């Protein structure tokens, strides 16, 4: 039954959407790991990575690494954009009960 659903969707939606979600999740996890502050849930992590990818592609287009690893440039840019978003979120929201680092905006 799930195969018929995937066949009903256009090919660009299934592959590109899945790749976007996976890259967003990886970049969101890396950004949260690198940036001290609050932790987020899985959906917020994916959104953070996707928005960070958009932000990273706007500001870090100069980053280009020739590698055999597919989508490495996108993950690096999305992680850098996610780090910026994590810092902004931590500055705006401050310390949370889940905050393990004690870092917050003054």
Secondary structure, DSSP 8 states (H G I E B T S, - for coil): -HHHHHHHS-HHHHHHHHHHHHHHHHHHHHHHHHS-S----HHHHHHHHHHHHHHHHHH-TT-----SSTTHHHHHHHHHHHHHHHHHHHHHH---TT-SS-----
